Amino acid sequence: MNDIKLVIFDCDGVLVDSEIIGIKIETELLRIAGYEISVERMTERFAGMNWKDILLILEHESGLKLMGALLDKTETELDARLPTEVEAIAGVRRVLEELRYQRCVCSNTKKPRLEAMLTKVGLKDFFGERIFSAKDLGEGRSKPKPDIFLFGAHRMGFDPSQTVVVEDSVHGVQAARTAGMAVIGFTGGSHTFPTHAENLRRAGASLIVSHMSDVPAAISELANSDRR
């Protein structure tokens, strides 16, 4: 791969260490509603997925009516806690300061929450208005569908073949690969689990890094090879 022009970052679990907070909130509310699942299993199975889609799957599997009880309640809890509790992923500020490529954020998370979290950890100015949410594209267009990555690249003025994505979830990796983009799998968040790296690799990640400081070298490796 050569001629890299754009780096797209997922947000939760890549820029901010929010996945573990959200997953703990979701598993606790599921437990109260009568569905038992561990934080580890929730992470391995559903990290990166839209919460509504997760609830639909769990309703189908369990027969419990979860959507009406949990959808709005969970969103309210996440909006209250994430912008105050979240921290930046270690090393991400330096990477963004030194990154010589154009960059943007593409996430399943709604834009106001993305902006609140990035503002809290002091990263929003690195992206300005280049923060894109799949929720703004309409129903049914979240990862693992490629729509948000294709939208982000188009808005930034670059072809998918000129784009590298940094992702921490299987669904995000699948979305980026379907979009025709190279992917660096990231396993440096607090929600990582024993099979995380292998799952990302099987989903199509070209390279795996466990520390944000290794991302620039991974981008350079992709730029200087045909590995995709």
C-alpha positions as CSV (number, residue, x, y, z in Angstrom):
1,M,0.0,0.0,0.0
2,N,1.2,3.5,-0.7
3,D,0.0,7.1,-1.1
4,I,-1.7,7.1,2.4
5,K,-3.4,10.5,2.8
6,L,-6.0,9.9,5.6
7,V,-6.0,8.2,9.0
8,I,-9.5,7.5,10.4
9,F,-9.7,6.9,14.1
10,D,-12.6,5.2,15.9
11,C,-13.2,7.0,19.1
12,D,-14.4,4.6,21.9
13,G,-11.5,2.4,22.9
14,V,-9.0,4.1,20.5
15,L,-8.9,7.8,21.4
16,V,-10.7,7.6,24.7
17,D,-10.9,4.7,27.2
18,S,-14.6,4.7,27.2
19,E,-15.6,1.1,26.1
20,I,-15.0,-0.4,29.6
21,I,-17.2,2.3,31.2
22,G,-20.0,1.8,28.7
23,I,-19.8,-2.0,28.9
24,K,-20.0,-2.0,32.7
25,I,-23.1,0.2,32.6
26,E,-24.8,-2.0,30.0
27,T,-24.1,-5.3,31.7
28,E,-25.4,-3.9,35.1
29,L,-28.6,-2.7,33.5
30,L,-29.0,-6.0,31.7
31,R,-28.6,-7.8,35.0
32,I,-31.3,-5.7,36.6
33,A,-33.5,-6.5,33.7
34,G,-33.0,-10.2,34.1
35,Y,-30.3,-11.0,31.6
36,E,-27.0,-12.2,33.0
37,I,-23.8,-11.6,31.0
38,S,-20.2,-11.0,32.2
39,V,-18.3,-7.9,31.3
40,E,-15.7,-10.1,29.5
41,R,-18.3,-11.9,27.4
42,M,-20.1,-8.6,26.6
43,T,-16.8,-7.1,25.5
44,E,-15.7,-10.0,23.4
45,R,-19.1,-10.4,21.7
46,F,-20.5,-6.9,21.2
47,A,-17.7,-4.3,21.5
48,G,-18.2,-1.7,18.8
49,M,-21.8,-2.6,18.0
50,N,-24.7,-0.2,18.2
51,W,-26.6,-0.7,21.5
52,K,-30.0,-1.0,19.8
53,D,-28.6,-3.8,17.7
54,I,-27.2,-5.5,20.7
55,L,-30.6,-5.3,22.5
56,L,-32.4,-6.8,19.5
57,I,-30.0,-9.7,19.4
58,L,-30.4,-10.4,23.1
59,E,-34.2,-10.0,23.0
60,H,-34.3,-12.6,20.2
61,E,-32.0,-15.0,22.1
62,S,-33.6,-14.7,25.5
63,G,-37.2,-13.8,24.9
64,L,-36.9,-10.9,27.3
65,K,-38.3,-7.5,26.5
66,L,-35.2,-5.4,26.8
67,M,-35.6,-2.6,24.3
68,G,-38.3,-0.6,26.0
69,A,-36.8,-1.0,29.4
70,L,-33.2,-0.3,28.6
71,L,-32.7,1.7,25.4
72,D,-33.4,5.2,26.7
73,K,-32.3,4.5,30.3
74,T,-28.9,3.3,29.1
75,E,-28.4,6.3,26.9
76,T,-29.2,8.6,29.8
77,E,-26.7,6.9,32.0
78,L,-24.0,6.9,29.4
79,D,-24.6,10.6,28.7
80,A,-24.3,11.4,32.4
81,R,-21.2,9.4,33.1
82,L,-19.0,9.1,30.0
83,P,-18.2,12.8,29.6
84,T,-17.1,13.1,33.2
85,E,-15.4,9.8,33.8
86,V,-13.6,9.1,30.6
87,E,-9.8,9.4,30.1
88,A,-7.7,9.6,27.0
89,I,-5.9,6.5,25.8
90,A,-2.3,6.6,27.0
91,G,0.0,8.2,24.4
92,V,-2.7,9.4,22.0
93,R,-2.0,13.1,22.4
94,R,1.6,12.8,21.3
95,V,0.6,10.6,18.3
96,L,-2.0,13.2,17.2
97,E,0.5,16.1,17.7
98,E,3.1,14.3,15.4
99,L,0.8,12.8,12.8
100,R,1.5,14.2,9.4
101,Y,-1.6,12.8,7.7
102,Q,-5.1,14.2,7.5
103,R,-7.3,12.7,10.2
104,C,-10.9,12.4,11.2
105,V,-13.1,10.4,13.6
106,C,-15.7,7.9,12.4
107,S,-17.8,6.2,15.2
108,N,-21.1,4.6,15.9
109,T,-21.5,6.9,18.9
110,K,-23.7,9.9,18.6
111,K,-21.9,13.1,17.8
112,P,-22.7,15.2,20.9
113,R,-21.3,12.4,23.1
114,L,-18.2,12.1,20.9
115,E,-17.6,15.8,21.2
116,A,-18.2,15.9,24.9
117,M,-15.7,13.0,25.5
118,L,-13.0,14.5,23.2
119,T,-13.4,17.9,24.8
120,K,-13.1,16.4,28.3
121,V,-9.8,14.7,27.5
122,G,-8.5,17.7,25.5
123,L,-8.4,16.0,22.0
124,K,-11.3,17.7,20.2
125,D,-9.1,20.5,18.7
126,F,-7.1,17.8,16.9
127,F,-10.2,17.0,14.8
128,G,-12.3,20.2,14.8
129,E,-15.5,19.5,12.8
130,R,-14.0,16.3,11.3
131,I,-16.0,14.1,13.8
132,F,-18.5,11.9,12.1
133,S,-21.2,9.7,13.6
134,A,-23.0,6.8,11.9
135,K,-26.2,7.9,13.8
136,D,-26.3,11.0,11.5
137,L,-26.5,8.8,8.4
138,G,-29.8,7.2,9.3
139,E,-31.2,4.0,10.7
140,G,-29.3,0.8,9.9
141,R,-26.0,2.3,8.8
142,S,-23.8,1.7,11.8
143,K,-20.7,-0.5,11.8
144,P,-20.2,-3.4,10.8
145,K,-21.7,-1.7,7.7
146,P,-19.0,0.4,5.9
147,D,-21.1,3.5,5.5
148,I,-19.6,5.8,8.1
149,F,-16.0,5.1,6.9
150,L,-17.0,5.7,3.3
151,F,-18.8,8.9,4.4
152,G,-15.8,10.1,6.3
153,A,-13.3,9.5,3.5
154,H,-15.7,11.2,1.0
155,R,-16.1,14.3,3.3
156,M,-12.3,14.4,3.7
157,G,-11.8,14.2,0.0
158,F,-9.9,10.9,-0.2
159,D,-10.4,7.5,-1.8
160,P,-10.7,4.4,0.5
161,S,-7.4,3.1,-1.0
162,Q,-5.7,6.2,0.4
163,T,-7.1,5.6,3.9
164,V,-5.9,3.7,7.0
165,V,-8.4,3.1,9.9
166,V,-7.4,2.5,13.6
167,E,-10.0,0.3,15.2
168,D,-10.4,-1.7,18.4
169,S,-13.5,-3.8,17.5
170,V,-14.2,-6.7,15.2
171,H,-17.3,-4.9,13.8
172,G,-15.2,-1.8,13.1
173,V,-12.5,-3.8,11.4
174,Q,-15.1,-5.6,9.2
175,A,-16.7,-2.2,8.3
176,A,-13.3,-0.7,7.3
177,R,-12.3,-3.7,5.3
178,T,-15.7,-3.7,3.5
179,A,-15.0,-0.1,2.7
180,G,-11.8,-1.0,1.0
181,M,-9.5,0.5,3.7
182,A,-6.4,-0.9,5.4
183,V,-6.9,-1.4,9.2
184,I,-4.6,-1.2,12.2
185,G,-6.2,-3.2,15.0
186,F,-5.7,-1.6,18.5
187,T,-5.8,-3.5,21.7
188,G,-4.6,-0.9,24.2
189,G,-7.9,0.0,25.9
190,S,-9.0,-1.2,29.3
191,H,-11.6,-3.5,27.7
192,T,-9.1,-5.7,25.9
193,F,-9.4,-9.5,26.4
194,P,-7.2,-12.5,25.8
195,T,-8.4,-13.2,22.2
196,H,-8.8,-9.6,21.3
197,A,-5.8,-9.4,18.9
198,E,-6.5,-12.6,17.2
199,N,-10.2,-11.7,16.7
200,L,-9.1,-8.4,15.1
201,R,-6.6,-10.2,12.9
202,R,-9.2,-12.7,11.7
203,A,-11.6,-9.9,11.0
204,G,-9.1,-8.4,8.6
205,A,-6.8,-6.1,10.5
206,S,-3.5,-5.8,8.6
207,L,-1.4,-5.1,11.7
208,I,-2.1,-5.2,15.4
209,V,-0.7,-2.8,18.0
210,S,-1.2,-2.8,21.8
211,H,0.2,0.7,22.5
212,M,-0.9,3.9,20.8
213,S,2.8,4.9,20.5
214,D,3.2,2.1,17.9
215,V,0.5,3.4,15.6
216,P,2.8,5.8,13.6
217,A,5.2,2.9,12.9
218,A,2.3,0.7,11.8
219,I,1.1,3.4,9.4
220,S,4.6,3.7,7.9
221,E,4.8,-0.1,7.5
222,L,1.6,-0.1,5.6
223,A,2.7,2.9,3.5
224,N,5.9,1.1,2.5
225,S,4.4,-2.3,1.7
226,D,1.6,-3.9,-0.2
227,R,0.2,-5.4,3.0
228,R,-3.5,-4.7,3.3
